[in-house]
Amino acid sequence: MVKLTKIYTRGGDKGETSLAGGDRVKKHDPRVAAYGTVDETNAAVGLARLHTAGEADAMLARIQDDLFDLGADLATPGEDFSSGQALRITQAQIDRLEREIDAMNANLKPLNSFVLPGGTRAAAYLHLARTVARRSERDITLLAERTVINPLAIKFVNRLSDHLFVMGRHLNENGAKDVLWRPGANR
């Protein structure tokens, strides 16, 4: 368990921060950008949770924990992805997302158009979280071009955006309240 007794340390006052393990990097380092956007994703999921209950809320609570795991994974340089020495995203976390996607998707009609953010409040916030997760994915894949990262981190965030999309449709009364794109409608 993490214990924080002091919130400010003054360690970042010159534009640097510490990674897990103590290495110092610039606050604009691609690794910091990647886990920072993961943190933004988590905040957006938290907003969505203000409008969820039951199993949907339980799924999002698990996702929030997973997002902190993902941030810890990205904040930990190195190529040790399976020893358990560092907190890393695992295949089991991805498998759980896939099972949940499949269960929610089973009750949805196939789409004939793209879905616009909206419908219920929960769905609108889930679409916001999905777009932030996609930005997170872009930051993580950019980081992966520059250094070795856990390949499961990319898979997890890719599956997460799918999960948030499907949950948005699920919470839009299984798609009945989806707001559909009308191509060229306002020409």
PyMOL commands that set and color helices and strands:
alter all, ss='L'
color gray80, all
select helices_A, chain A and resi 30-49+54-74+91-105+121-146+151-171
alter helices_A, ss='H'
color red, helices_A
select strands_A, chain A and resi 16-18+24-26+115-116+179-180
alter strands_A, ss='S'
color yellow, strands_A
deselect
rebuild
show_as cartoon
